[in-house]
């Protein structure tokens, strides 16, 4: 960036007293800093960002300047070379009117195929980081493992298991699938059964695959006991592990079987445990009002079953479906696949982790392999006048959350609360929020009281300084577990 741009950025940071998910501050006043390899790694592995040297965050964002800007630049270049792969930082310098020097290192995000970026002296397991808000967090072993699987193009769904034979497969169901798959396809109908099933990912080397077991197994949990769905309804908005009253769960179930069976059973659990009411429409007709749209729940369950990670690393981790008083969460092992971003969901074509499972369930008319699931969830939530769904990918897990909060009961229609929630993925000042949504900065209090606080009260947004709600440094951020 240019000198003027750097100085403007420095001034903005000092005024707002905030780093963020794409800004990291280092003093550099006492000498050349060296402990920033974690940020080089996290920016490279997440969305990129900028490290600024010359601001002392610990001294209330004091503009200290760097002591030796030539030495700082050299140190940045040296540490970048110790990263694997080497980080190609764009380094710029600027001097303000008081003669203080500032150095910025812009770190680009790496292509998915080159991740994870790690600090060579610590190795990949301890030297890989991801950015989470203002913090650089160690990358989980699961996340690193997923990158390695993708690099070597290893497919978990087509693996074979010891002792898995055709006797463990429901042959009648498999034959129905084969008939549906080959219908009106002469090029497949003329091939032998084993060849067709191999092409469809159901057999490998003459044996049933994991995909075949998952879709048509008589009881897949015989081979993978924890490849199931844990369903729970919690009393309250949070899980309290130290609760000794034995009233922690209002309901719970462990659901096994093959994928179609688990889908039906989990959907039944959801339908049974959500609240229902009768609504009188404007035309005088009585309508059922479910706490959550059942079609949206079905799509999110399918997403968990089809797109979860089925590798050995996550074979002991079940899918979880958890009711809270204000939301319903769906969580599965396996973050977004092959560099997919949250904002890509439902908008762009995204690579899939388990293409054979997707294709199989599409043939069985359980799902559509046209990336229509996420748009359906959004549409169903809008139709029910509920807040938009929240999607998160963190620590090797993917989580989808839907809220039972009616739009009309939270904020006024002048502001789109779905956009407000999305904008608060990063911590925001009250004035910043007001200006972003078209209000003058001096009306930040009005905006906060009428549009933001209702979502804080609902437990959807939260304070960054909960002990001092009125602090001028207070920010609002999306509440995530």
N, C-alpha and C positions, 0 to 999 in steps of 0.2 A: 504494500500500500504506500501511497505517497506520504510525504512528511506532514502536510496539512491534515490529511485523513487520520494519521496516527495521533496527532495532537488533539483532534476533535474527539477521537475515541477515548483517549486518556481523560479528557475533561468530562465526558459523559459518565465514565465509570466512577470518577471521584464524586460527581454530583449525585449519582444514584446509589453509590456505595454498594456495588453488586458486581459479582463476577458473572456466573451463569454457565450454561452448558457448553458454550463455545468460547469462553474467555477464561484464562487462568493468569493470575498475577504473581510475579516474583519480584522481590525487592532489588537484589543486585547491588545494593549500596555498600555492603560490607565486603564485597569481593565477588568473584565469579561463581554464580550458583551452579550446582551440579545435579541436585536431586530433582530433576524434572523429567526423567525418562518415563515415569508413569504417565505423565500428561502427553508426551509424544506418542506413547502407545495408545492411550485412550482416545485421543483425537483421531489417530489413524484408523482405529477400529470402529469408531462410532460415526460422527458426521463431520469430522474436521473441526478446526478451531484456531484460536490465536493465543499465544503466550506473550504477555507484555511484561517487560522487565523495567523496573523503575518506580513501581507503586507498592508501598508497604501496607498491605491489608491489615496486618496486626496492629498498626498504629493509626487506625481509623482512616485508612486509604490515603495516607500521607504521600505527597509527591516528593519522593526522595531522590529520584534519578539514579542512574547506575554510576558506579565509581569509575569503571573502566569499560566504556562501551565497545572498544576494540576487542578487549579480552572476553567480554560477554559474547560477542559475535563468534569469536573463535571457539568458545566453549560450546555454544549451540551447535556449531558445525561438527565438533568432535563427538558430542553425544548422539547426534543424528546418525553418524556413521556407525555407532555401536548398536543401532537398532536393526532388527531383521524382519523384513527387508529394510534397507537404509531409508530414512525419512528425508524427503526432498522439501525442506522448509524454505519458504520465501522470507528472507530476513530484510527488515527495513529499520531505519534509524531516524530520529528527529530530536531537535533541541528547542526547548521553549524559550520564552523571553527572559527567564531568570537563569538561563545557561544550564538547565538540567537536561541530561540526555536520557532518552527512552529508546528501547529496542523492542521490536515486535517480530515474532516468528509465526508465520501463518502455516498451519499444518493441514495438508489436504487429506481427505478420507481415502483410504486405499481401496482398490477394486476388491470385490469379495474373494476372488481367487487368490489374492495375495495376503489375506488375513489368516491368522492373527499377526499383527506386528508386535514384536516383543523385544525386550532389552537383553542382548546377547549374554552379558555376564551372569544374569539370573536364570537364563533358560526359558523355554516357552511356557512351562507350567507356573513359574513364579514371576515371570517378567511380562505377562500379558495383562492389559487393563482395558476397561471400558469406562466411558463417561456416563455418570448418573447425576444430573443436576450440576452442582458445583464440585462434585467429588470424583476422583479417579478410583475406581473399585477394581480389585483383582478379578480377572475373568475366571469363571468357574471352569472346572475340568470338563464339565458337560459341554460348555460352549466351545472350548478348544477342540474337543473330540468331534463335534459336529463339523467344524471347519476341515478337520483332517479327513473325515468321511467324504465330504464333498470333493476335496482335492483329488482323492484317489477313486472317486466315482464308485464307491461301494454302496450297494443297495441292500438294505436290511430286509425289505419285504420279499425278496426272491431267495433268501437264504433257506437252506434245509436244516432240519433239526434232528438230532440223534433220536432214534426210535420212533420218529414220526412216519407212519405208513398210511396206505390207503384205507386201512381199517378205522383210522381215526377221523376220516372224512365222511360226511353224509353224501353218499354217491348220488342219491336221488336229487338233492339240491344242486350238486355239481352238474348233473346231466341237464337239469332245467337251465342252468346258466349257459352251458355249452350250446344248447339248442337256441337260446335267445341270441347268443353271440354270433352264431353261424347263419342265422336266418337271413335270407336274401344276400348272402355273401358266397358266391360260387367258388371263389378262390380259397375260402376256408373249408367249405363243405367237401371239397375233393381231397382234403388232407386227412391223415389218420388222427385219432383222438389225442394221443400223447403229444403229437406235434402242435396241434391247435392249442392245447392247454399250456404247453411250454411257451408258445408265442404270446399267450394272454397272461403270463407270469404266474400261473397256477402250478406248474411243475418245473423241475430242474433236475437234469440227470436222471430222469425217470422216477423222481420222488415228489411228493407234495411239498410246496413251498410254505413259508410262513404266511404269505398272503392267502393261500388256499385254506390253511388252518383257520385264519382269522375270519374268513368269509363263510366257510362251509364246514368247519370243524364241529364234531359232536360236542366237545367240551375243550376249547383251547386252553383253559386255565390248568389242564392236566400237565401241560408243558411249560406254561408261564403263569404261575398262580396269581401274580399281581397285575396282569394285563386286564384290568377290570375298571369299573367306575365306582368311586366312592361318593355316595350322595348323602348330604347332611343338611338339616335345617337348624340354624343357630338361633338361640334366644338373644336378640339384641343386634347391634351394628358391628360388633367386634367379637372375635374368638378369644375367650378368656381361658387360658390353659390352667390357671391355678384355681378355677372354679371347683369347689368340693361339694357342691349341693346336688350333684348328679342331675341337674336340670339344664346342663350345657346344651344338649341336643334335644330339639323338639321332635325330631325324626331322623333316622339314618338307615342306610342300606348299602350293602356291597353287592354290586351287580356284575355277574359273569355271563358267559355264553359267547357265541360268535358275534360279529359286529351287528348284523340285523337284529339279533335277539337283545343285545345290550342297548341298542338304540330304542327299541320299543319299551323295554323295562325302565330305562332311565327317564324317558318321556312320560311314562305312566307315573313315576315317582314325582316328577315336577308337577304334573297336572293335579295329582292328589294333594300335594303340599302347598300349592299356591292358594291364595285367597280368591274367593269368587263373590260376585255381587250381581244383583239384577238392576239394570239401568233402564229408566224410562226414556225413550227417544223423543225427539221433537214431534214425531208423528203419532205419539201415544203408544207405540209398540214397545214391548218388553224385550230387552237384549241382555245377554250374558256379558258381564264385565270381568274378565280375568285379570289377575294381578300382572301377568306378563303374557304377551302374545305367544301362543303355543307354537305357531309356525316359526317364529324367531328362535324359540328354544330348540326346536328340532334342527334348524340349520346350524346352530352353535354346537349342538351335540355331534352332528355329522362332522363338523369341522374338527372337533377334538379327535374323533375316531379315525378319520381319514388322514389327517395331517400330523398326527402325533409322531414322535420318534419311536421306532420299534427296534432300535439297535440294542445290543446286549447291555450297553451303558445305562439304559433307562427301563430295562425289562422289569425292574422291581418298583417302578413308580407308576401308580395308577392315575387315571384321569380323575379329577375331582369336580363335583358339582355342589356348590355351597350356597344355600339360602341364608341371607341376613334379613333383618327387618326392613332395610331400605334398598337391597340389591340382590342380584343373583349372579354368582361368578362361575365361569367355566374355565378350568385350567388343565393344560396338558403339557407333558414333557416334549421339548422340541420347540425352539423359538422360530421366528420367521425364517424361511428357507432361502438359501442362495442369494442373500443380499436384498431380499424384499424389504421395503419400508412400510411402516404403518400406513402412510398416506397412499400407498399403492393398492391397498386392499379394496377390492370392489371397483377400482377405477382402471387399473392396467392389468395386462396379462402377467400372471406371476408363475414362476416355476414351482412345481409341486414335488414334495419329498417322496410320495408314494403313488406314482402314476398308475400302477397296476390295480391298487386298491380303489383309486378314483374311478378307473375305467370299469372295474367289476361292479361297483355299486351303482354306477350309471346304467349299465346293462340291466341290472336287476331293478331299475327304476327307483332306487333308494335316494339317488342324488343326481345332480346335473353337473357334468364336468365342463361347465361354461363360465365358471367364476361368478355365478349368480347368487351364491349363498349370502355373501356380505351385503350386497344391495337389498336382498330380501329382508335381512335383519333391520337395516336402516328404514326400509319402507314400512315394515310392520310396527316399528316403534313410533314412527311418525303418525301412522294411522290410529294408533292407540293414544296419541297425544302424550307420549312419554319421552323423557330425555333420550338423546341419541346414545347408542352403545359406546363403550370405551374399550379400546384394544391396546394391549401392552405386550411387549416382547422383551424379557429381561431374564438374565441368569440361566438361559437355556430353556425357559418356559414361555408358553404363550397363554395369555389370560384375556378372556372377554368378559365384560361386566355390563349387565343391563340393570337399569334403575326402575323402581316402581314409582318414581316421582313424576307427577303430572306437570306438564309445562305451565299450565294455567295457575298452578298452586305455588309456583316458585318466583318467577320474575315476570315483569310486565312484557308485553308483546313487542315493545319498541326495540328490544335487544334480543338477538338470537342466543338463547342460553347454551345451545349446543356449541356454537362458535366460541362463546365465552369460556366454556369448559375446555375446549381444545386449546385455546390461546393460553390457558393457565397450566399447560404442561410444563412451562417454564415459569418460575416465580416472577410475579409482576407487582410493581408498586401500584397503589391505589390510583395515583394520578396517571400512570402509564395505561392502566386499564380504561380509565375514563376517556382519555384522548383517543385511544385506539378505536373506541366505539362511538366516537363522534361528539363527545362532551368536552367542554372546556375544563382545563386543569383545576380551575377554582371551584368547579362543581363536582370534584372527585368524591366528596363526602356524600352528596346526594346520590351519585351513581352507585357508590358502595352500599349504602343503606337499602336502596330499592332493587338493585340487580345482583350484587355480589353476596351480601350477607345471607340472603335466603338460601343460597347454595352452600354457604359455610354451615348454616344451621342444619341443613339436611345431611351434612357429613360428606359432601361431594368435593368441596374445596376446603382448604385449611390455611391457617396462619403459619408463616415461617418463624414467627416469634410469638408463640401462643401465650407466654407469660405476660406479654405487654401488647395487647391488641391495638392500642392507640399510638404505638411507636411510629415516628416518622420514617423509620427504616423498615416498617412492616411490609411484607409482601404476601401475596396470595398465590397458592399453588394447588394443583390438582392433588387430592388425597389418594395416595397409592400405598398398597401394602409392601 
